[in-house]
Amino acid sequence: MPGIILGAIILAYTGFVIYKKTKNLKEGKGCCGGCSSCASKGKCGPK
């Protein structure tokens, strides 16, 4: 039973991290410093 609870907590946290990362990229907050060298430069920044 503790293994199931721990797995659910890890899964929920992983989902939250992915959600926040996606949300930040859509808002233009995902690039580190300059978008010219960012791998996601087509997805972030002001449009």
MOLIN-V635714 format. One record per residue. RES is the residue in one letter. PSI is psi as a letter, one per 30 degrees, with the letter a starting at -180 (NA if undefined). OMEGA is omega in degrees with one decimal (* if undefined). NEAR is the number of other ideal C-beta (glycine too) atoms within 10 Angstrom. Layout:
res	psi	omega	near
RES	PSI	OMEGA	NEAR
RES	PSI	OMEGA	NEAR
This chain:
res	psi	omega	near
M	e	178.5	5
P	e	178.9	6
G	e	178.6	7
I	e	179.5	8
I	e	178.9	9
L	e	177.5	10
G	e	178.5	10
A	e	178.5	10
I	e	179.2	10
I	e	179.4	10
L	e	178.8	10
A	e	179.2	10
Y	e	178.0	10
T	e	177.2	10
G	e	179.0	10
F	e	179.8	10
V	e	178.6	10
I	e	177.7	10
Y	e	-179.1	10
K	e	-179.8	11
K	e	178.6	13
T	e	179.7	12
K	e	179.4	11
N	e	177.9	13
L	e	179.7	16
K	f	179.6	11
E	f	178.3	9
G	g	-178.4	13
K	g	-171.0	12
G	f	-175.8	19
C	k	-177.8	18
C	j	175.2	9
G	d	-178.0	7
G	k	-176.6	9
C	f	-178.8	16
S	e	179.8	7
S	g	-177.3	9
C	k	178.7	16
A	f	-178.4	9
S	g	-173.9	13
K	f	176.8	13
G	f	-176.9	8
K	f	-175.3	15
C	l	-179.9	17
G	l	-179.8	15
P	k	-179.2	5
K	NA	*	5
